[in-house]
Amino acid sequence: MSTQNASYTIGLDIGGTSVRAAVVDADCRIVDSRHAPTPHTVEETEKVFAELILDLASVHPVRAVGLAVAGFVTADRTAVMFAPHLAWRGDPVPQRISDLVGMPVVMDHDVNSAAWAEYRRGSARSASIALLVAIGTGIGAGLIVDGEIYRGAHGVAPELGHLVLVPGGRPCPCGKRGCWERYCSGTGLADTAREMIAADHKPGLLDIGDPADLTGAMVAKAASAGDQLALRALADLGTWLGRGLAMAADVLDPEVIVIGGGVVGSSEYFLPQAVAEMRAMITGGAHRPEPRVELATFGGSAGIIGAALRAAEL
């Protein structure tokens, strides 16, 4: 391995439908990547990981690997306790992958990895307390306190997406009703648009036949084309985002809140409303410093880059 490229590491972002592996350089640039569907068994999953890593390592002189996993990771980051879309249950994944590829492997929750990227090199750089809120299908969150990821006693904090903002509200797959992510996510955005269509009977650009087929991406696209109902739905998402951020700010008092995830591409339609709502709802808002709200620097690549940064620290 040449000293010039000794800082190359590999980051893997492991979701419910796909795995993306990328070589990341010392400046957090992705220089090469590979994709594969997420397998359904432990053996297949680890085999695919090893293949992606070894393929990239055959082209680039990498020295370590970081995994960003959509699931609960133990506080010491040595095992996956549970992942709803993955086969692992208490499995020592980093050690197994390390044995297969012959290099050090480190692991973290995917949103923690994204938060680490934003803290080290992105929109939360060097903040004493930084909160990442990732808005996609649901809501994920990562919290940095004094340069360390806060994990809670058992490695599962902070599950902000399942705070109940609307008692008795929309049902959530977690078993509760009215969770924040049921109103502030891609899924929640589609639900809001469906409710508005049912009330107004004016679907506009969202007239797709069966409202059940509506997605958050469709609503965002319609909003960008000026559809009034879609714009109202995104403004509603902004209201719920702001209320949740005010609750998080009351509890955590962060210096900065970074908004990431797939919904960020439509932030112009909801973020001003979210910031205004947060300011209106935060306790003592007129008499205290408020957290600044920033968009994520690394977008959808934050998890991979954070995982690669963790690998670079080995």
BATOR-423938 format. One record per residue: y negated, z, x of N, C-alpha, C, O in turn. Coordinates in pm, whole numbers, plus 50000, padded with zeros to 5 digits. Layout:
BATOR-423938
nnorth,nup,neast,canorth,caup,caeast,cnorth,cup,ceast,onorth,oup,oeast
Y,Z,X,Y,Z,X,Y,Z,X,Y,Z,X
...
END
This chain:
BATOR-423938
nnorth,nup,neast,canorth,caup,caeast,cnorth,cup,ceast,onorth,oup,oeast
50120,50000,50086,50000,50000,50000,49876,50000,50089,49866,50077,50184
49781,49912,50056,49659,49906,50136,49566,50019,50096,49564,50063,49981
49487,50069,50196,49392,50175,50164,49284,50126,50070,49230,50205,49991
49252,49998,50076,49148,49943,49991,49184,49960,49843,49096,49987,49761
49310,49945,49809,49351,49951,49669,49425,50081,49635,49488,50090,49530
49416,50181,49724,49493,50303,49704,49452,50379,49579,49526,50465,49532
49334,50348,49523,49288,50420,49406,49335,50357,49275,49300,50406,49168
49413,50251,49281,49466,50191,49159,49567,50287,49093,49655,50341,49159
49552,50305,48965,49651,50380,48887,49679,50302,48759,49607,50209,48723
49786,50343,48690,49823,50279,48564,49801,50379,48451,49841,50495,48461
49739,50332,48344,49727,50411,48222,49808,50345,48112,49805,50223,48097
49880,50425,48035,49954,50375,47918,49902,50444,47793,49892,50566,47789
49868,50366,47692,49826,50419,47563,49939,50390,47465,49972,50274,47439
49999,50496,47409,50120,50484,47330,50090,50519,47186,50069,50636,47152
50087,50419,47102,50061,50441,46960,50185,50416,46875,50293,50391,46927
50166,50425,46745,50278,50410,46654,50332,50270,46645,50448,50251,46608
50249,50168,46677,50295,50030,46664,50301,49956,46797,50378,49860,46809
50223,49997,46895,50224,49922,47021,50199,50012,47141,50144,50122,47130
50242,49962,47256,50220,50028,47385,50137,49932,47469,50169,49814,47480
50031,49984,47530,49950,49904,47621,49947,49973,47755,49916,50092,47764
49979,49900,47859,49974,49952,47995,49870,49872,48073,49862,49750,48058
49791,49941,48155,49685,49872,48229,49667,49932,48367,49681,50052,48386
49637,49847,48463,49596,49890,48596,49446,49913,48593,49370,49827,48551
49404,50033,48639,49264,50072,48636,49218,50103,48778,49288,50171,48853
49100,50051,48814,49052,50076,48949,48962,50199,48954,48944,50267,48853
48907,50228,49071,48828,50350,49091,48699,50350,49011,48638,50455,48991
48655,50232,48965,48533,50222,48885,48563,50215,48736,48477,50176,48656
48685,50252,48698,48729,50254,48558,48731,50115,48495,48711,50101,48375
48754,50014,48576,48768,49879,48524,48916,49846,48509,48996,49875,48598
48951,49785,48397,49088,49740,48376,49104,49605,48446,49035,49508,48413
49196,49600,48543,49212,49477,48621,49332,49395,48578,49343,49277,48612
49424,49456,48503,49541,49383,48453,49606,49468,48346,49594,49591,48348
49674,49405,48250,49737,49484,48144,49858,49413,48088,49876,49293,48107
49942,49489,48018,50061,49439,47951,50072,49507,47815,50022,49618,47796
50138,49443,47721,50157,49498,47586,50303,49487,47546,50376,49401,47596
50346,49575,47457,50480,49568,47399,50480,49643,47267,50402,49738,47250
50566,49604,47172,50580,49685,47049,50637,49822,47082,50717,49835,47176
50599,49923,47007,50654,50058,47027,50797,50063,46977,50821,50036,46859
50894,50096,47064,51033,50105,47019,51057,50227,46929,50967,50309,46910
51177,50236,46874,51205,50341,46775,51299,50450,46826,51316,50551,46757
51359,50434,46942,51446,50539,46995,51391,50588,47129,51313,50519,47195
51433,50707,47169,51389,50764,47296,51426,50673,47412,51342,50643,47497
51552,50628,47415,51600,50546,47527,51523,50414,47536,51481,50374,47645
51504,50348,47422,51431,50221,47423,51285,50241,47465,51229,50161,47540
51225,50349,47416,51085,50376,47448,51066,50394,47598,50977,50334,47657
51148,50477,47658,51134,50504,47800,51170,50382,47884,51113,50362,47992
51262,50300,47836,51297,50176,47906,51179,50079,47905,51148,50017,48007
51113,50067,47790,50998,49977,47781,50884,50027,47871,50820,49947,47939
50860,50158,47871,50756,50212,47958,50783,50177,48103,50694,50129,48175
50906,50200,48145,50941,50174,48285,50924,50026,48318,50877,49991,48426
50962,49938,48226,50948,49794,48250,50802,49754,48265,50768,49677,48354
50717,49805,48177,50574,49772,48185,50514,49822,48316,50439,49751,48382
50547,49947,48352,50493,50005,48475,50540,49928,48598,50460,49894,48684
50670,49901,48604,50725,49833,48722,50675,49689,48732,50656,49637,48842
50653,49625,48617,50597,49490,48619,50458,49491,48680,50427,49409,48767
50373,49583,48635,50238,49592,48691,50240,49635,48838,50163,49585,48919
50331,49728,48871,50339,49777,49009,50391,49670,49105,50369,49680,49226
50459,49569,49052,50507,49461,49138,50393,49367,49177,50406,49288,49271
50282,49375,49107,50167,49287,49132,50052,49362,49199,49978,49306,49279
50039,49493,49164,49927,49573,49214,49979,49699,49283,50076,49758,49236
49915,49740,49393,49961,49860,49464,49912,49988,49396,49810,50045,49435
49985,50032,49296,49945,50153,49223,50018,50274,49280,50124,50262,49341
49958,50393,49259,50017,50513,49320,50057,50621,49219,50128,50715,49255
50013,50608,49093,50048,50710,48994,50024,50651,48855,49959,50548,48838
50079,50721,48755,50076,50673,48617,50028,50785,48526,50065,50901,48545
49945,50751,48427,49903,50846,48324,49944,50795,48188,49928,50677,48158
49996,50884,48104,50038,50849,47968,49944,50914,47867,49915,51033,47877
49897,50835,47770,49816,50886,47659,49900,50872,47533,49925,50761,47487
49943,50985,47477,50044,50986,47371,49983,51029,47237,49910,51128,47230
50014,50954,47133,49968,50991,46998,50066,51095,46940,50153,51062,46860
50049,51219,46982,50138,51326,46937,50101,51458,47000,50009,51465,47082
50172,51565,46961,50146,51698,47015,50213,51710,47152,50333,51687,47167
50132,51747,47251,50178,51763,47388,50170,51912,47422,50074,51979,47383
50268,51964,47494,50266,52105,47532,50141,52135,47616,50084,52046,47678
50100,52263,47616,49978,52302,47685,49983,52268,47834,49879,52243,47896
50104,52268,47893,50115,52233,48035,50137,52084,48057,50153,52039,48171
50138,52007,47949,50146,51860,47951,50277,51807,48010,50281,51695,48062
50383,51886,48002,50511,51842,48057,50606,51785,47953,50708,51725,47988
50575,51802,47823,50668,51756,47719,50591,51716,47594,50482,51767,47566
50650,51624,47518,50598,51587,47386,50670,51673,47283,50792,51663,47268
50596,51758,47213,50658,51844,47112,50692,51766,46986,50800,51781,46929
50597,51682,46943,50617,51607,46819,50519,51490,46817,50402,51506,46852
50567,51375,46776,50481,51258,46757,50528,51189,46630,50643,51146,46623
50442,51177,46528,50486,51128,46398,50545,50987,46400,50631,50955,46318
50499,50903,46495,50547,50764,46498,50634,50735,46619,50669,50620,46645
50669,50840,46694,50751,50822,46814,50875,50910,46804,50879,51005,46725
50976,50879,46886,51106,50944,46870,51117,51078,46943,51212,51152,46919
51023,51111,47031,51036,51232,47112,51020,51359,47030,50935,51368,46941
51103,51458,47061,51094,51592,47001,51127,51694,47110,51244,51724,47134
51023,51747,47175,51045,51842,47284,51097,51778,47411,51164,51844,47490
51067,51651,47433,51122,51578,47549,51029,51585,47670,50908,51572,47655
51086,51605,47792,51006,51609,47916,50973,51467,47963,51028,51420,48062
50885,51402,47892,50860,51259,47913,50807,51225,48052,50860,51133,48115
50705,51295,48105,50654,51256,48237,50761,51256,48347,50766,51166,48430
50846,51359,48346,50949,51366,48450,51049,51251,48436,51090,51191,48536
51088,51220,48313,51183,51110,48292,51125,50976,48338,51193,50898,48404
51000,50951,48302,50938,50824,48342,50920,50820,48494,50941,50716,48556
50882,50932,48552,50867,50940,48698,50999,50906,48767,51000,50835,48867
51109,50958,48714,51240,50929,48773,51274,50781,48765,51340,50727,48854
51228,50716,48659,51260,50574,48639,51175,50482,48727,51223,50377,48772
51050,50521,48753,50960,50429,48824,50932,50471,48967,50875,50393,49044
50973,50592,49006,50957,50635,49144,50815,50665,49186,50779,50644,49302
50733,50713,49092,50597,50755,49129,50554,50869,49036,50615,50887,48930
50451,50945,49073,50409,51057,48988,50358,51009,48851,50295,50904,48840
50387,51089,48749,50345,51057,48613,50285,51183,48549,50344,51291,48557
50169,51168,48487,50104,51277,48415,50082,51233,48271,50080,51113,48244
50066,51328,48179,50059,51293,48037,49957,51381,47966,49930,51494,48007
49900,51325,47856,49815,51405,47768,49812,51338,47631,49856,51224,47615
49760,51412,47534,49735,51357,47401,49638,51240,47414,49550,51243,47501
49651,51138,47328,49568,51018,47345,49419,51047,47327,49337,50991,47400
49383,51133,47231,49241,51160,47212,49187,51250,47323,49072,51236,47363
49268,51341,47374,49226,51418,47492,49200,51325,47610,49105,51344,47685
49286,51224,47625,49268,51127,47734,49137,51052,47716,49064,51031,47813
49108,51010,47592,48982,50940,47565,48862,51032,47593,48762,50988,47650
48874,51158,47551,48766,51254,47577,48743,51272,47727,48629,51283,47772
48851,51274,47803,48840,51291,47948,48768,51172,48010,48685,51189,48100
48798,51050,47964,48729,50932,48015,48580,50939,47987,48498,50907,48074
48545,50980,47866,48402,50987,47830,48332,51099,47905,48214,51087,47938
48403,51209,47932,48344,51320,48006,48324,51285,48154,48221,51316,48214
48424,51220,48212,48418,51191,48355,48325,51073,48387,48250,51077,48485
48330,50969,48303,48259,50846,48339,48178,50784,48225,48117,50679,48244
48176,50846,48109,48117,50781,47993,48001,50855,47930,47918,50913,48000
47996,50854,47798,47881,50904,47723,47866,51055,47726,47759,51106,47692
47971,51127,47765,47963,51274,47773,47962,51322,47917,47993,51438,47945
47928,51234,48008,47941,51266,48150,47872,51396,48188,47752,51414,48167
47952,51487,48244,47905,51615,48299,47849,51713,48196,47788,51812,48234
47868,51687,48066,47821,51782,47964,47903,51911,47972,48023,51907,47997
47838,52024,47950,47909,52152,47959,48011,52166,47845,48123,52213,47867
47971,52127,47725,48063,52127,47611,48047,51993,47540,47939,51960,47492
48154,51916,47534,48150,51782,47478,48263,51766,47377,48376,51806,47403
48230,51707,47264,48328,51682,47159,48339,51532,47136,48238,51465,47115
48461,51479,47142,48487,51340,47105,48549,51340,46966,48647,51410,46940
48492,51260,46876,48550,51239,46744,48589,51092,46736,48502,51004,46734
48719,51064,46730,48770,50927,46727,48806,50892,46584,48895,50953,46525
48738,50793,46529,48757,50755,46390,48834,50624,46385,48782,50519,46423
48957,50631,46338,49040,50512,46322,49110,50518,46189,49045,50532,46085
49243,50507,46191,49320,50525,46068,49295,50664,46011,49286,50682,45890
49285,50763,46101,49247,50899,46064,49136,50945,46156,49057,50864,46203
49130,51075,46182,49033,51131,46277,49109,51208,46383,49192,51294,46352
49079,51177,46508,49129,51256,46619,49011,51320,46689,48899,51270,46680
49034,51430,46759,48925,51498,46828,48972,51552,46962,49087,51593,46977
48880,51552,47057,48906,51611,47187,48786,51692,47229,48672,51649,47208
48808,51808,47287,48700,51900,47322,48706,51935,47470,48811,51976,47521
48593,51918,47539,48581,51956,47680,48491,52079,47689,48378,52077,47639
48540,52184,47752,48461,52306,47771,48458,52339,47920,48562,52366,47982
48337,52336,47977,48319,52369,48119,48415,52291,48209,48478,52347,48298
48424,52162,48184,48503,52074,48270,48652,52074,48246,48726,52013,48323
48698,52142,48140,48841,52145,48110,48863,52106,47964,48782,52138,47877
48973,52037,47938,49009,52006,47801,49056,52133,47732,49144,52204,47783
48998,52163,47617,49041,52278,47540,49160,52239,47454,49153,52144,47375
49272,52313,47470,49397,52277,47404,49442,52378,47299,49534,52350,47222
49380,52495,47295,49428,52600,47208,49548,52670,47269,49590,52637,47380
49602,52766,47197,49712,52847,47250,49841,52768,47266,49922,52800,47352
49860,52664,47185,49988,52593,47184,49974,52444,47213,50070,52369,47198
49855,52401,47255,49837,52263,47296,49800,52166,47186,49797,52045,47211
49771,52213,47064,49748,52120,46954,49602,52115,46907,49571,52040,46814
49513,52192,46967,49372,52191,46924,49300,52069,46982,49342,52016,47085
49190,52023,46917,49140,52065,46786,49175,51960,46679,49141,51842,46694
49241,52001,46573,49280,51910,46464,49168,51904,46359,49187,51947,46245
49055,51851,46397,48939,51851,46308,48958,51761,46187,48901,51786,46080
49036,51655,46202,49055,51561,46092,49117,51623,45969,49107,51567,45860
49181,51740,45986,49248,51804,45873,49176,51931,45827,49235,52014,45758
49049,51945,45866,48965,52045,45801,48938,51999,45659,48910,51881,45636
48947,52089,45563,48925,52053,45423,48775,52055,45393,48712,52160,45393
48719,51937,45368,48579,51927,45331,48560,51917,45180,48453,51949,45128
48665,51872,45110,48655,51855,44964,48772,51928,44899,48878,51868,44881
48756,52055,44864,48868,52128,44802,48921,52055,44679,48846,52017,44589
49053,52035,44678,49116,51964,44567,49091,51815,44569,49114,51747,44468
49045,51761,44682,49010,51619,44691,49129,51528,44712,49240,51558,44668
49106,51418,44778,49211,51317,44797,49332,51377,44870,49316,51455,44963
49454,51341,44826,49572,51392,44895,49583,51336,45036,49547,51221,45061
49633,51417,45128,49649,51377,45267,49797,51384,45305,49867,51473,45257
49846,51294,45388,49986,51301,45432,50024,51432,45499,50142,51465,45509
49923,51510,45546,49952,51638,45609,49997,51743,45507,50048,51849,45545
49979,51713,45378,50019,51807,45273,49903,51875,45204,49920,51935,45097
49784,51867,45264,49666,51929,45202,49591,51824,45119,49630,51707,45115
49484,51867,45055,49398,51778,44980,49254,51793,45030,49210,51903,45062
49183,51681,45035,49042,51686,45071,49013,51695,45219,48904,51737,45257
49109,51656,45305,49085,51660,45449,48971,51565,45488,48949,51463,45425
48901,51603,45594,48787,51523,45642,48826,51376,45659,48751,51288,45618
48941,51349,45719,48977,51211,45749,49010,51130,45624,49018,51007,45632
49028,51194,45510,49052,51117,45387,48923,51054,45335,48927,50970,45246
48809,51096,45391,48679,51042,45350,48606,50974,45466,48514,50896,45444
48647,51005,45586,48578,50954,45705,48680,50896,45802,48719,50960,45899
48724,50773,45774,48822,50702,45856,48834,50561,45800,48774,50530,45696
48910,50475,45868,48934,50342,45813,49005,50349,45679,48973,50275,45587
49102,50439,45670,49176,50458,45544,49083,50512,45436,49085,50464,45323
49004,50611,45471,48910,50670,45375,48806,50569,45329,48766,50570,45212
48762,50481,45420,48665,50378,45384,48723,50284,45278,48655,50250,45181
48848,50244,45295,48913,50157,45196,48927,50230,45063,48904,50170,44958
48963,50358,45065,48975,50435,44941,48841,50445,44868,48834,50432,44746
48735,50469,44945,48602,50478,44885,48563,50346,44819,48511,50345,44708
48588,50235,44888,48554,50105,44832,48634,50078,44704,48580,50024,44608
48761,50117,44703,48842,50098,44582,48786,50178,44464,48780,50129,44351
48745,50301,44493,48686,50384,44388,48556,50323,44335,48528,50325,44215
48477,50269,44425,48351,50207,44383,48376,50081,44301,48306,50056,44203
48474,50002,44341,48509,49881,44265,48555,49919,44124,48515,49856,44026
48639,50023,44116,48688,50067,43985,48574,50115,43896,48578,50095,43774
48473,50178,43955,48361,50229,43876,48261,50121,43840,48204,50122,43731
48239,50025,43933,48134,49925,43913,48185,49794,43853,48109,49719,43790
48316,49767,43875,48375,49639,43833,48300,49521,43895,48292,49413,43836
48245,49542,44015,48175,49436,44086,48220,49433,44231,48148,49479,44320
48339,49381,44256,48391,49386,44393,48317,49297,44493,48327,49322,44613
48245,49196,44448,48173,49109,44541,48265,49044,44641,48367,48985,44605
48228,49055,44772,48310,48994,44877,48446,49063,44891,48535,49012,44958
48462,49179,44827,48588,49252,44835,48682,49218,44719,48779,49290,44694
48653,49110,44648,48739,49065,44539,48859,48993,44599,48858,48871,44616
48964,49070,44630,49081,49014,44699,49204,49012,44610,49315,48988,44657
49184,49037,44481,49299,49038,44390,49347,49179,44366,49300,49247,44275
49441,49223,44447,49496,49358,44433,49417,49454,44521,49423,49444,44644
49342,49549,44462,49264,49644,44544,49351,49725,44640,49301,49775,44741
49480,49738,44610,49568,49814,44699,49579,49748,44836,49614,49815,44934
49548,49618,44845,49556,49546,44973,49430,49561,45057,49424,49512,45170
49330,49627,45002,49203,49642,45073,49220,49732,45195,49291,49833,45189
49156,49696,45305,49159,49777,45427,49018,49811,45472,48921,49750,45429
49009,49910,45558,48880,49946,45613,48816,49832,45689,48695,49813,45684
48898,49753,45761,48846,49639,45836,48783,49536,45742,48681,49476,45776
48844,49517,45625,48787,49424,45527,48651,49473,45478,48558,49394,45462
48640,49603,45453,48514,49660,45407,48407,49642,45515,48294,49604,45484
48442,49669,45640,48346,49654,45749,48299,49509,45762,48181,49483,45784
48393,49416,45749,48357,49273,45759,48263,49234,45645,48166,49162,45667
48292,49282,45524,48206,49251,45409,48066,49311,45429,47966,49249,45392
48060,49431,45486,47930,49493,45512,47848,49410,45610,47727,49395,45593
47914,49357,45711,47842,49275,45811,47789,49146,45749,47696,49086,45801
47850,49105,45637,47802,48986,45565,47700,49022,45457,47656,48935,45382
47662,49150,45449,47558,49193,45357,47606,49236,45220,47524,49255,45130
47737,49253,45201,47789,49295,45070,47740,49436,45038,47760,49529,45116
47678,49451,44922,47614,49578,44887,47715,49690,44864,47692,49803,44906
47826,49660,44798,47925,49764,44775,47984,49812,44907,48003,49932,44927
48014,49719,44997,48068,49757,45128,47968,49841,45206,48006,49937,45273
47840,49805,45197,47737,49883,45266,47728,50024,45208,47709,50120,45282
47742,50037,45076,47742,50169,45012,47863,50251,45058,47852,50371,45082
47977,50185,45069,48097,50256,45113,48081,50309,45255,48122,50421,45285
48021,50229,45343,47999,50275,45480,47893,50385,45486,47903,50476,45568
47793,50377,45401,47694,50486,45396,47760,50615,45351,47727,50723,45399
47855,50604,45256,47929,50722,45211,48011,50781,45326,48017,50902,45343
48075,50693,45405,48148,50740,45523,48053,50815,45616,48089,50919,45672
47930,50762,45632,47832,50829,45717,47797,50969,45667,47779,51062,45746
47786,50982,45535,47757,51113,45478,47866,51213,45512,47838,51324,45555
47992,51172,45494,48104,51262,45523,48118,51288,45672,48156,51398,45714
48088,51187,45753,48090,51209,45897,47988,51315,45935,48019,51407,46011
47867,51303,45882,47763,51401,45915,47798,51541,45871,47770,51637,45943
47859,51555,45753,47897,51689,45706,48005,51751,45795,48000,51870,45826
48101,51669,45835,48204,51720,45926,48148,51755,46063,48188,51855,46123
48055,51673,46113,47994,51702,46243,47912,51831,46237,47910,51907,46334
47845,51854,46124,47769,51979,46111,47863,52099,46116,47831,52200,46179
47978,52089,46049,48076,52198,46052,48127,52220,46195,48136,52333,46241
48160,52110,46264,48208,52121,46402,48100,52179,46493,48129,52260,46580
47974,52137,46472,47865,52188,46555,47841,52337,46531,47809,52410,46624
47856,52381,46406,47840,52524,46377,47945,52608,46450,47915,52717,46498
48065,52557,46459,48174,52632,46521,48171,52620,46673,48192,52718,46744
48145,52499,46725,48165,52471,46867,48035,52464,46948,48037,52486,47069
47923,52435,46882,47793,52422,46949,47800,52330,47071,47766,52372,47182
47845,52205,47054,47856,52116,47169,47721,52063,47215,47626,52056,47138
47715,52027,47341,47595,51962,47394,47587,51819,47345,47478,51769,47315
47702,51752,47337,47706,51612,47296,47829,51590,47209,47935,51647,47233
47814,51506,47108,47926,51460,47027,47937,51310,47047,47843,51236,47020
48052,51265,47095,48076,51123,47118,48160,51068,47004,48265,51124,46971
48115,50960,46944,48187,50897,46834,48260,50775,46889,48198,50683,46943
48392,50775,46874,48474,50663,46920,48568,50616,46812,48556,50656,46696
48663,50531,46850,48761,50481,46755,48724,50346,46697,48616,50293,46723
48815,50291,46617,48800,50155,46569,48684,50133,46475,48635,50021,46465
48638,50237,46406,48531,50220,46307,48395,50204,46376,48297,50164,46312
48388,50233,46504,48260,50233,46575,48193,50095,46576,48071,50086,46588
48271,49990,46564,48213,49856,46559,48116,49837,46444,48033,49747,46448
48125,49921,46342,48034,49914,46227,47935,50030,46226,47879,50063,46121
47912,50092,46342,47833,50215,46347,47690,50198,46296,47631,50294,46246
47634,50077,46308,47496,50057,46262,47482,50084,46113,47373,50113,46064
47594,50074,46040,47589,50091,45895,47614,50236,45852,47591,50270,45735
47660,50322,45943,47688,50460,45901,47634,50567,45993,47615,50681,45950
47608,50535,46120,47571,50641,46213,47433,50702,46184,47420,50824,46191
47329,50624,46150,47202,50688,46116,47215,50786,45999,47155,50894,46000
47295,50748,45897,47319,50838,45784,47392,50964,45831,47361,51074,45786
47489,50947,45921,47567,51061,45970,47478,51160,46045,47487,51281,46024
47390,51109,46132,47303,51198,46210,47206,51271,46117,47181,51390,46134
47151,51199,46018,47059,51263,45922,47131,51372,45843,47074,51479,45820
47254,51345,45801,47330,51444,45724,47365,51565,45809,47358,51678,45763
47403,51541,45935,47434,51652,46025,47312,51741,46042,47323,51864,46038
47196,51679,46061,47073,51757,46079,47041,51840,45955,46991,51952,45965
47069,51782,45838,47039,51853,45714,47136,51967,45689,47100,52066,45625
47260,51956,45738,47366,52052,45706,47389,52157,45813,47444,52263,45784
47348,52131,45936,47377,52223,46045,47303,52356,46022,47187,52356,45980
47369,52466,46049,47308,52597,46027,47190,52620,46120,47201,52605,46242
47076,52657,46062,46957,52684,46143,46903,52563,46213,46844,52574,46321
46924,52446,46153,46893,52321,46222,46750,52309,46271,46726,52247,46375
46654,52368,46200,46514,52356,46242,46479,52451,46355,46370,52443,46411
46570,52540,46391,46537,52646,46487,46636,52653,46604,46645,52756,46671
46709,52547,46627,46809,52548,46735,46820,52409,46795,46789,52311,46728
46864,52398,46920,46892,52265,46975,47012,52206,46901,47110,52276,46875
47005,52079,46870,47117,52014,46803,47192,51927,46903,47132,51882,47001
47321,51904,46882,47393,51817,46975,47342,51673,46964,47310,51626,46855
47336,51607,47076,47305,51465,47068,47434,51391,47028,47544,51433,47062
47418,51283,46957,47532,51204,46910,47528,51069,46978,47428,50997,46969
47636,51035,47047,47644,50911,47124,47767,50831,47084,47866,50887,47037
47760,50700,47102,47877,50616,47085,47958,50617,47215,47902,50629,47324
48089,50605,47202,48177,50605,47319,48147,50487,47411,48121,50376,47364
48150,50512,47539,48128,50407,47639,48245,50311,47647,48226,50190,47659
48368,50364,47639,48486,50285,47670,48557,50228,47548,48658,50158,47562
48507,50257,47428,48565,50198,47307,48713,50221,47296,48762,50332,47320
48787,50115,47259,48930,50126,47239,49011,50143,47366,49131,50168,47359
48948,50130,47481,49019,50148,47609,49006,50289,47665,49058,50316,47773
48938,50379,47593,48912,50513,47648,49040,50589,47677,49048,50658,47779
49142,50578,47591,49266,50650,47613,49336,50606,47741,49382,50688,47820
49343,50476,47760,49405,50421,47882,49328,50464,48006,49387,50506,48105
49196,50453,48000,49115,50486,48117,49122,50636,48148,49128,50675,48264
49122,50719,48043,49137,50863,48065,49271,50898,48126,49280,50983,48215
49377,50832,48079,49510,50856,48135,49516,50814,48282,49574,50883,48365
49454,50699,48313,49452,50653,48451,49369,50746,48540,49403,50768,48656
49260,50801,48486,49180,50896,48562,49261,51023,48592,49253,51077,48702
49338,51069,48494,49425,51185,48518,49527,51154,48627,49556,51239,48711
49582,51033,48625,49678,50995,48728,49611,50991,48866,49673,51027,48966
49486,50948,48871,49414,50943,48998,49390,51081,49056,49366,51095,49176
49395,51184,48972,49372,51321,49020,49498,51383,49080,49491,51490,49139
49613,51318,49065,49738,51374,49118,49740,51371,49270,49838,51415,49332
END
